[in-house]
């Protein structure tokens, strides 16, 4: 194997790292739920839909996070940013995810971004 110059080695390592990151991002189990100001689910992505047995559009977010949960209080207070690790109620039980509340493109809506971590 020929010896690589430092610049060539750096370039090769950068390409390998970029490829690794791209594959990781493409397979990362992430989800997005779009809510109106009242907390009604307007839409969600394919990954989240695959976890649900039924279409939950039109349902309140409390159907997923629980009516008396700390997560629901954070969402109702419209606290943007990282909410924490949450348990979402799905048809087969619960799924755990890291949750972030972010503004949506439309001012009167919010986006809940999720990174799914485990399923039971």
N, C-alpha and C positions, 0 to 999 in steps of 0.2 A: 504494500500500500504506500503510495507516495506521501511524502510529508507535506502538510498544508501550511501555507503562510498564515500568520495571525489574522489577517483580514479575511481570507477565505474561510478559515475556521469559524470566525465570528459570524460571517454571513450564513454558513451552513447551520450553525447552532440557532441563529435567529429564525431561519426557515423552519427548522424542526420544532422550535418552541411555538411559533405561530400556528403550525399545523396541529400541534397538541391542543392549544387553546381553542382553535376553531372546532375541533372534534368534541372537546369538552362542552363548549357552548351549544353545539347542535344537539347534544344528548342530555343536557341538563333539564330535569323535570321542572319547568317553570309554568306558571299560570297567571292569567289576568282576568279580573272580574271588574266590569264597569257598573258603577252605581249612580243613581240619581241622588239628589240632596236628601231625599227621604230615606235612603238606604235600600231602595228597591233595586234588585239585580236587573240590569238591562241587557247585558251580554257577558259571555265568557269565552275563553279560548278553547281549542280542541282538546288540549291535555286535561283541562278541568272538566270539560264535557265528558271525556272518557271515564272519569271517576264517578260521574253522576248517573243514576239509573233513569232519571227523568229530567226534563228541561225545567230548570229553576228560574228562568226569566220571568219577571213579574213578582217573584217571591221576595220577601224582605231578607236582608243579609243575616238576620237572627236565625233563620232556618239553617244556616251553615255554622254559625259561631256560637249559638245558644242565646236564649232570650235574656238571661241574667249574667252574662259573662263580662269579664273585664275587657275583653276584646271589643265587645259591642259598645261599651262605654267609651273606649278610645275612638271608635269609628263615629259615634254620635257626637263627640266633642270636636270632631273634624280635625284631629291632631295629625298633621301631615308628618310623614317620616316613618321610621322603623317602629312597628308596634310590638314585635317580638315573635316568639314561637307560639303558634296557636294550633288547636285541634279543630279540624273542620268535620262536621257531621256529614257523612255521605251514606249512600244506600247500604253499603256493606259494613259500616261501622264508622271508624274515624281515620283521618289522615292528618299527619303533622306537617306543618309548613312554617317557614319564616314569612312574616307578613309586613308589607310596607304600604302605607296609604299615600297616594300621590295625586296631584291635580290632573285632571283629564284635559284634553284639548278644549273641550267645551267648558266654560266657566262654572256652570251649575252641576257638573258631574265630578265624580272622583273615580280613581282607578285603584284597585287593590291588586298589588303585585305579590305573587307567591312563589316561593321556591320549596317544592315538596321535598320532605326529608325522609319520611317513613310512612308505611301503611301498615295497618293491623289486619 
